[in-house]
Amino acid sequence: MSALVRFFQSTILSKVVMAGTGVVLVLFLLGHMIGNLQMHIGQEKMNVYAETLQHLGGVLWLIRLALFTFLVLHIIASIRLKALNLSARPEAYAFKNTVKATLASRTMIWTGVMIALFVTYHLLHFTVKATNPQYGGLFDAMGRHDVYSMVILGYQNILISIVYIAAMILLGFHLIHAIESMFQTLGVNHPKYNSFIHGLSVTLSLIIAIGFISIPLGVLFGWIALPAGVVAL
């Protein structure tokens, strides 16, 4: 029993929670990015994709609730680890020279906080439509909610696009260290594979960040345009 108590009081559990929830969140980001990239294909593809998600009904809300739970657990674990690190004695860092303290690793907690704030705004903007209730009145020729036009109208606001692009740059920066740490926590940590893992972390981070950023840039530069007959609200 005492061993179990020590386990829950140690950093091990927090690191396992961080890694486990991190895997789920990275997979979600990849899937969400692939879905959003349909903005480059056109109104029909994007709106069919959005309608398919909406037809999941209660299942969609269960998925959202699960993702929100994973995100909260991820944040709690990261805050706990940060607090434990700050309160640790110098002796706890006897082997710190074996780990390269990069800028990304040193700022994880702060980039994480800024990303969480952005996610809150992003949900209020496009999912709940609390900041722009007029988006709820957009429909395409087939009577579907016109998510395609909604996204374009949102990113035509240069300030919103800048905030979104900045948030995605922070996300990419956060993921570079997060993905690499995830592998280490899950036990994939060997000099033979570390270079590959680092390269994979950087590659995945760039793919996710650039994929998301391509959408507001596409709107601002006219690669993604409003369908005929749709005007700014």
N, C-alpha and C positions, 0 to 999 in steps of 0.2 A: 504493500500500500504506500509506504514512504517513497518507494521508487517512482510510483505513478504520480504522486504529488510533486515530486521533484521534476518529473517530466513536464507537467503542466505549468510549473513555475519557471522552467528554463526557456531559453530562446528557441529550442528545437521545434516546439509545437507552432510557435509563431512563424518560423521559417517554412514549415511544412504547409501551413495555411496560406502563406504568401505565395509559395510555389504552385500549390494546387489551384487556388483561385486565379493565379496569374495565367496558367495554361488555358483555363476556360475563357478568360477575358481576351487573351490574344487570339484564340480561335474565333471568338465573337467578332473582334475587330476585323479579322480577315474576311469573314463571311459578310459582315456589314459593308465593308469596302467594296467587295465584289458586287453586292446588290446595288450599291450607290453608283458604281461605274456604268450602270445601264443608262444613266443620264446622258452618256456620250452616244448611245445608240438612238435614243429618241423618245418622244412622248409615249408612244404605244407600249414599248417594252418596259419603261419605267412605271407606268401606271398599272400595267398588268402585274408586275412584280409587287407593287404596293398593295393592289387588290388581293393578290394571293395571300399575303401576310395577314391582311385584315380578315379574310375568310377563316383564319385559324381560330378566331373568336377568343373563347376563354383560354385556349391553349397558348395563344400569343401573350396574354396577360400573365399566365403562369411562367412562361419563359422570361418575360420582363421582370417578374418578381424574383425569379431565381438569379438572374443576372444582377439585379439590384442587391440581393443578399450577398452574392459573391463579391461585389464591389465594396460593400460595407465591411465584410470580413477582411478583405484585402487592406482597406484603409486602417482598420483597427489593429491588424497585425503589424502593419508598417509603423504606426505610431508607437505601439508597444516596443518594437525592436529599437526604434530611435531613442525612446526613453531609457531603455535598458543600456544602450550603448553610451548614453550621456552620463548615466549614473555609475557605470562600471569603473572599477579601479584601474590604474595604469597597467597593472600586471595582466589584466585581461587582454591587452593588446601586445603581448610578448611576441607574437608572430605576425604583426601587422605588415612587416616588410615583404611578406610572401604574397601580398595582395596589392595590386596597383590601385591606389585611390584616385580614380579618374574624376573629372569634373561631373560627369553624369552620375557616378556613384555618390558623390558628396552632396549633390543637390536633389536626390531622389524624392525626399520628403516634400520639398518645395514645388518641384514640377508636378508631383502627385496632387498636391493641394490645388494648384492652378488648373490642372486637368479636371479635377472633381467639380470645381466652380464652373468651368466651361460646360461640362456635361449637364449640369443643372440648368444652365441657360439654354443649351441646345435642345433639351427636352421641352422646356417652356416655349421655345420658339417654334419648332417643327412638329413635335409629338402632341403636346397639350394645346398648342396654339394660343397660349395665354397672352403672349406679347403681341401677337398678330391674329386676332380672332377672325379677321376677314378671309384668312386662308381657307377657312371651313366652307366658304361659298364657291370655291373653285371646282368646276367639273369639266371633264372633256366631252367630246361628241358622243361617247358611249355611255355617258352618265356616271362615269367613275370619278372619284375624287382625283383632281388633277394635281398629283404630287409633283409631277414634272414641272409644271408652271409655277407651283408654290416654291420650289427650290430655287428656280431662276429668279423669281421676284425677290426672294430673300437675299440672294447673293448679288443682286444688282445694287444693293446698298453697300457702298464701298467699305464703310466702317464694319459692317457685319462680316464681310469677306476678309478684311484684315484681321479681325479677332479670330475668325475660324482658321485662317492660314497660320497665325501665330500659335494657336492652340495645337494644331497638327504638328508644327515644328517641335513644340515642347513634348508632345506625345512621342514622336520619333526619338527624341533625345532621351526620354524616360525609358523607352523600350530597349534601347541599346544595352543598357546595364541590366534591366529587369529580365530580359530573356536569357542573357548569359548567366545571371544569378539563379534563374529558375532551373537551368540544367544542372548547375552545381549542387543545389539543394536536393534535387532528385537523384543525385549520386553519379551523374555523368560529368566527372571531373578528373581528367587524366591528361598529362602533358602531350600525349599522342593525339588527343582530340581537341584540346583547348583552342588551337588556332582555327580549326574548322568551326567550333561553336561560336567563337567571337565573330568570324566572318558571316555565319548564319544569322547571328543576332543583328549585326549591322544591316545585312541584306533585307531581312524581314522588316526591320524598323523603317528602312528607306521605302520599301514597297508600300507599306501601310500609310506612311506619311504622304508620299508623293501621290498615291492613289486618291486619298481624300482631298488633297490640295488641288488636284487637277480639275475638280468640279467648280469651285469658286473661280479659279483662273479661267476655266472654259467659259463661264458666264461673263466675266469681266472683259475677256478678249473676243467674245462673240462666237466662240466655237460651239457653245450651247445656247441656242436662241429660243425665244418665246414662239409658240405656234401662232399662225395667223389668227387675228381676232382677239387675242388675249392681250390686255393692256395692264399697265401698272395700276395697282389698287390705291 
